[in-house]
Amino acid sequence: MSNTTPNGSRLTRGYTVALISAAILSTTAIFIRHLTLTYHLPALILAFWRDLFVFLTLLPILRLVGRSLLRVDRQHLRYLVLYGLVLAIFNSLWTLSVSLNGAAVSTVLAYCSVGFTALLGWWFLKERLDWGKLLAVALTLAGCVLVSGALDPATWRLNLLGIITGILSGLGYAIYTLMGRSASQRGLNPWTTLVYTFGFAAAFLLAFNLLSGGHISGAATRLVDLLWLEKTWAGWGVLFLLAAGPTLAGFGLYNVSLMYLPSSVANLVVTLEPVFTAVIAYFLLGERLTWIQMIGGLLILSGVVFLRIYKGRLAGGAQTGAEPPTL
């Protein structure tokens, strides 16, 4: 197992970018909740347009910045196709979860990904898994349980599909994160990765919608359903803003953070997103968190703060040759 520790400056840069990403991504659930409540936009149709608008926004920007950013090797292209499929599945589950669970709870459930990411990163990417990271994972997972209301049996009886969808979106997020870290290790530019993965994801989501035959929840049943918003220009505006704003910037910065941080650490840092989302949902959507859910948010925050302090000391210890044991 690799015991490589990022130096202090890279660590600080990675944490800063990941925190900004979390703050930006925290608004995506608000946009999605607004679109599903106000316009009753089906989840997979929403996910398709969201990914397509990200691709159409970023493509001309990269062409202007430098066409070399759009050139990838054939072996990398195959990888990006698979990465796009993972993103399409994750976005589908995430959007459906928001429509079933609300903005705050769905965001928290997605971050059960921290446990998946830590274990999968250890198995497949040889990332460090020591007591400090395990404690941070435990704190954030405990926070996720409290915020989601999973301790209440009624939650499982009344919204079992929502809870399962939310947890599966967390698994999808974990795999997406690991593939982003792997793309960085392959030398791919994070913005190049973003434009290709969202482009391929849009193609897969189009197929999900058109080939579902009405058997997938939230998918189009007819071709005309893709134009669900019709001439509701305000709805199209919100949808485009969701894609060109928080989705593009949030996912882009998250990919950048994976250049500096192990996938499990980056995923742990952005678990602050549910805290941001809960606050925004309180003021804009009237969604209320109980005191138990607030405690859960504090546990998530504690896990992230602890991990930053721990990793900072670890980086200092690595310079003297002293490192804690790993699994």
C-alpha positions as CSV (number, residue, x, y, z in Angstrom):
1,M,0.0,0.0,0.0
2,S,1.1,3.5,-0.8
3,N,1.9,5.7,2.2
4,T,2.5,8.8,0.1
5,T,1.3,11.9,2.0
6,P,0.5,15.1,0.2
7,N,2.6,18.0,1.3
8,G,1.1,20.9,3.3
9,S,0.6,23.3,0.4
10,R,-1.1,20.7,-1.8
11,L,-3.2,19.6,1.1
12,T,-4.4,23.1,1.8
13,R,-5.1,23.7,-1.9
14,G,-7.1,20.5,-2.2
15,Y,-9.2,21.2,0.9
16,T,-9.9,24.8,-0.2
17,V,-11.0,23.6,-3.7
18,A,-13.1,20.8,-2.2
19,L,-14.8,23.2,0.3
20,I,-15.7,25.6,-2.5
21,S,-17.0,22.7,-4.5
22,A,-19.2,21.6,-1.6
23,A,-20.6,25.1,-1.1
24,I,-21.5,25.4,-4.8
25,L,-22.9,21.8,-5.2
26,S,-25.1,22.4,-2.1
27,T,-27.4,24.6,-4.3
28,T,-28.0,21.8,-6.9
29,A,-30.6,20.0,-4.8
30,I,-32.5,23.3,-4.3
31,F,-32.7,23.8,-8.1
32,I,-33.8,20.1,-8.6
33,R,-36.4,20.3,-5.9
34,H,-37.8,23.5,-7.4
35,L,-38.0,21.9,-10.8
36,T,-39.7,18.7,-9.6
37,L,-42.2,20.5,-7.3
38,T,-43.0,23.5,-9.5
39,Y,-43.0,21.8,-13.0
40,H,-43.3,18.1,-12.0
41,L,-40.3,17.5,-14.2
42,P,-39.5,13.7,-14.2
43,A,-36.2,12.8,-12.7
44,L,-34.5,11.2,-15.8
45,I,-35.7,13.9,-18.2
46,L,-34.2,16.5,-15.8
47,A,-31.0,14.6,-15.5
48,F,-30.7,14.3,-19.3
49,W,-31.1,18.1,-19.9
50,R,-28.8,18.9,-16.9
51,D,-25.9,16.8,-18.3
52,L,-26.5,18.0,-21.9
53,F,-26.5,21.7,-20.9
54,V,-23.2,21.2,-19.0
55,F,-21.7,19.6,-22.1
56,L,-23.0,22.3,-24.4
57,T,-21.8,25.1,-22.0
58,L,-18.3,23.7,-21.4
59,L,-17.5,22.5,-25.0
60,P,-17.2,26.0,-26.6
61,I,-15.3,27.3,-23.6
62,L,-12.6,24.6,-23.9
63,R,-12.5,25.2,-27.7
64,L,-11.7,28.9,-27.0
65,V,-9.2,28.2,-24.3
66,G,-7.3,25.5,-26.3
67,R,-8.4,22.7,-28.6
68,S,-5.7,20.5,-27.1
69,L,-8.0,20.2,-24.0
70,L,-10.5,18.3,-26.2
71,R,-7.9,15.8,-27.6
72,V,-7.7,12.4,-25.7
73,D,-6.0,9.1,-26.5
74,R,-8.2,6.2,-27.7
75,Q,-7.5,4.3,-24.5
76,H,-8.6,7.2,-22.4
77,L,-11.7,7.7,-24.6
78,R,-12.9,4.2,-23.7
79,Y,-12.3,5.0,-20.0
80,L,-14.3,8.2,-20.3
81,V,-17.2,6.4,-22.0
82,L,-17.4,4.1,-18.9
83,Y,-17.0,7.1,-16.6
84,G,-19.9,8.8,-18.4
85,L,-22.1,5.7,-17.9
86,V,-21.3,5.8,-14.1
87,L,-22.2,9.5,-14.1
88,A,-25.5,8.9,-15.9
89,I,-26.5,6.2,-13.4
90,F,-25.4,8.4,-10.4
91,N,-27.3,11.5,-11.7
92,S,-30.4,9.4,-12.3
93,L,-30.4,8.0,-8.8
94,W,-29.5,11.4,-7.3
95,T,-32.3,13.3,-9.1
96,L,-34.8,10.6,-8.3
97,S,-33.7,10.7,-4.6
98,V,-34.2,14.5,-4.5
99,S,-37.8,14.1,-5.8
100,L,-38.5,11.4,-3.2
101,N,-36.7,12.6,-0.2
102,G,-36.4,16.4,-0.5
103,A,-33.3,18.5,-0.9
104,A,-31.8,18.2,2.6
105,V,-32.3,14.5,3.2
106,S,-31.3,13.3,-0.3
107,T,-28.1,15.3,-0.1
108,V,-27.2,13.7,3.2
109,L,-28.0,10.2,1.9
110,A,-25.7,10.7,-1.0
111,Y,-22.9,11.1,1.4
112,C,-23.1,7.6,2.7
113,S,-20.6,7.5,-0.2
114,V,-17.8,8.3,2.3
115,G,-17.7,4.8,3.6
116,F,-17.9,3.3,0.1
117,T,-15.2,5.6,-1.1
118,A,-12.8,4.9,1.8
119,L,-13.1,1.1,1.4
120,L,-13.1,1.1,-2.5
121,G,-10.2,3.6,-2.6
122,W,-8.2,1.4,-0.2
123,W,-8.9,-1.7,-2.3
124,F,-8.5,-0.4,-5.8
125,L,-6.4,2.8,-5.6
126,K,-4.1,1.7,-2.7
127,E,-5.1,4.8,-0.7
128,R,-4.2,5.2,3.0
129,L,-6.8,3.8,5.4
130,D,-5.7,4.6,9.0
131,W,-7.5,5.2,12.3
132,G,-7.9,8.9,11.6
133,K,-9.7,8.4,8.3
134,L,-11.8,5.6,9.8
135,L,-12.9,7.9,12.7
136,A,-13.8,10.7,10.2
137,V,-15.8,8.2,8.2
138,A,-17.6,7.0,11.3
139,L,-18.5,10.6,12.4
140,T,-19.8,11.5,8.9
141,L,-21.8,8.3,8.5
142,A,-23.3,8.7,12.0
143,G,-24.3,12.2,10.9
144,C,-25.8,10.9,7.7
145,V,-27.9,8.4,9.7
146,L,-29.2,11.1,12.1
147,V,-30.0,13.7,9.3
148,S,-31.7,11.1,7.1
149,G,-34.0,10.0,10.0
150,A,-32.9,6.4,9.4
151,L,-33.2,5.6,13.1
152,D,-37.0,6.1,12.9
153,P,-38.7,2.9,11.7
154,A,-41.5,5.0,10.3
155,T,-39.1,6.5,7.8
156,W,-38.4,3.0,6.3
157,R,-42.0,2.1,6.3
158,L,-43.2,5.3,4.6
159,N,-40.3,6.0,2.3
160,L,-38.4,2.8,1.8
161,L,-37.9,3.5,-1.9
162,G,-36.6,7.0,-1.2
163,I,-34.0,5.7,1.4
164,I,-32.8,2.9,-0.9
165,T,-32.5,5.3,-3.8
166,G,-30.6,7.7,-1.7
167,I,-28.1,5.1,-0.5
168,L,-27.6,3.8,-4.0
169,S,-26.9,7.3,-5.1
170,G,-24.2,7.4,-2.5
171,L,-22.6,4.2,-4.0
172,G,-22.8,5.8,-7.4
173,Y,-21.1,9.0,-6.0
174,A,-18.3,6.8,-4.5
175,I,-17.6,5.1,-7.8
176,Y,-17.7,8.5,-9.6
177,T,-15.2,9.8,-7.2
178,L,-12.9,6.9,-7.6
179,M,-13.0,7.1,-11.3
180,G,-12.3,10.9,-11.1
181,R,-9.2,10.2,-9.0
182,S,-8.1,7.5,-11.5
183,A,-8.6,9.9,-14.4
184,S,-6.3,12.4,-12.6
185,Q,-3.7,9.7,-12.1
186,R,-3.9,8.9,-15.9
187,G,-2.9,12.5,-16.5
188,L,-6.3,13.7,-17.8
189,N,-7.1,17.4,-17.3
190,P,-10.1,17.7,-14.9
191,W,-12.0,19.9,-17.3
192,T,-11.3,17.6,-20.2
193,T,-12.7,14.8,-18.1
194,L,-15.7,16.8,-17.2
195,V,-16.8,17.7,-20.8
196,Y,-16.4,14.1,-22.0
197,T,-18.1,12.5,-19.1
198,F,-21.1,14.8,-19.1
199,G,-21.3,14.4,-22.9
200,F,-21.4,10.6,-22.7
201,A,-23.7,10.7,-19.7
202,A,-26.2,12.8,-21.7
203,A,-26.1,10.2,-24.5
204,F,-26.7,7.4,-22.0
205,L,-29.5,9.3,-20.3
206,L,-31.1,9.9,-23.6
207,A,-31.0,6.2,-24.2
208,F,-32.4,5.5,-20.7
209,N,-35.3,7.8,-21.5
210,L,-36.1,6.5,-25.0
211,L,-35.6,2.8,-24.4
212,S,-37.2,2.5,-21.0
213,G,-40.6,1.8,-22.4
214,G,-42.1,3.4,-19.3
215,H,-40.5,0.8,-17.0
216,I,-38.0,3.1,-15.4
217,S,-39.4,5.6,-12.8
218,G,-39.0,9.2,-13.8
219,A,-38.1,8.4,-17.5
220,A,-39.9,9.7,-20.6
221,T,-42.6,7.4,-21.9
222,R,-42.8,9.2,-25.3
223,L,-40.3,11.2,-27.3
224,V,-42.3,14.3,-26.8
225,D,-41.9,14.0,-23.1
226,L,-38.3,15.2,-23.4
227,L,-39.8,18.6,-24.1
228,W,-41.8,18.4,-20.8
229,L,-41.3,22.1,-20.1
230,E,-42.6,23.1,-23.5
231,K,-42.8,26.9,-23.6
232,T,-42.3,27.4,-19.9
233,W,-39.2,29.6,-20.4
234,A,-38.8,30.2,-16.7
235,G,-38.4,26.5,-16.2
236,W,-35.9,26.1,-19.0
237,G,-34.0,29.1,-17.5
238,V,-33.8,27.4,-14.1
239,L,-32.7,24.1,-15.7
240,F,-30.0,25.8,-17.8
241,L,-28.9,27.8,-14.7
242,L,-28.7,24.6,-12.7
243,A,-26.4,23.0,-15.4
244,A,-24.2,26.0,-16.4
245,G,-23.8,27.2,-12.8
246,P,-23.6,25.0,-9.8
247,T,-23.3,21.7,-11.7
248,L,-20.5,22.8,-14.0
249,A,-18.6,24.7,-11.4
250,G,-19.2,22.3,-8.6
251,F,-18.3,19.1,-10.4
252,G,-15.4,20.8,-12.2
253,L,-13.9,22.0,-8.9
254,Y,-14.5,18.6,-7.3
255,N,-12.5,17.0,-10.2
256,V,-9.7,19.6,-9.6
257,S,-9.6,18.7,-5.9
258,L,-9.0,15.1,-6.8
259,M,-5.7,16.2,-8.3
260,Y,-4.5,17.1,-4.8
261,L,-6.4,14.8,-2.5
262,P,-7.0,11.1,-2.3
263,S,-10.6,10.2,-3.4
264,S,-11.7,9.3,0.1
265,V,-10.4,12.6,1.6
266,A,-12.0,14.7,-1.1
267,N,-15.3,12.8,-0.6
268,L,-15.1,13.4,3.1
269,V,-14.5,17.1,2.7
270,V,-17.5,17.6,0.5
271,T,-19.8,15.9,3.0
272,L,-20.2,19.5,4.2
273,E,-22.5,19.9,1.3
274,P,-25.5,18.6,3.3
275,V,-25.0,21.2,5.9
276,F,-25.0,24.0,3.3
277,T,-28.0,22.4,1.6
278,A,-30.0,22.1,4.8
279,V,-29.5,25.8,5.6
280,I,-30.5,26.9,2.1
281,A,-33.5,24.5,2.1
282,Y,-34.6,25.9,5.4
283,F,-34.7,29.5,4.1
284,L,-35.9,28.9,0.5
285,L,-38.0,25.7,0.7
286,G,-39.2,25.8,4.3
287,E,-37.7,22.3,4.9
288,R,-37.2,21.9,8.7
289,L,-34.5,19.9,10.4
290,T,-35.2,18.4,13.8
291,W,-32.7,18.8,16.7
292,I,-31.5,15.2,16.0
293,Q,-30.8,16.1,12.4
294,M,-28.9,19.2,13.5
295,I,-26.7,17.0,15.7
296,G,-26.1,14.9,12.7
297,G,-25.0,18.0,10.7
298,L,-22.6,18.8,13.6
299,L,-21.2,15.3,13.5
300,I,-20.5,15.7,9.7
301,L,-18.8,19.0,10.3
302,S,-16.7,17.5,13.2
303,G,-15.6,14.7,11.0
304,V,-14.3,17.0,8.3
305,V,-12.6,19.4,10.7
306,F,-11.0,16.5,12.5
307,L,-9.7,15.0,9.2
308,R,-8.2,18.4,8.2
309,I,-6.3,18.7,11.5
310,Y,-5.2,15.1,11.4
311,K,-4.0,15.3,7.8
312,G,-2.2,18.5,8.5
313,R,-0.3,16.8,11.4
314,L,0.3,13.7,9.2
315,A,1.8,15.9,6.5
316,G,4.2,17.4,9.1
317,G,5.0,14.0,10.5
318,A,5.9,12.7,7.0
319,Q,8.6,15.3,6.7
320,T,10.3,13.9,9.8
321,G,9.8,10.3,8.6
322,A,7.2,9.5,11.3
323,E,3.8,8.1,10.0
324,P,1.0,6.4,11.7
325,P,0.2,2.8,10.8
326,T,-2.2,2.0,8.0
327,L,-4.4,-1.0,7.4
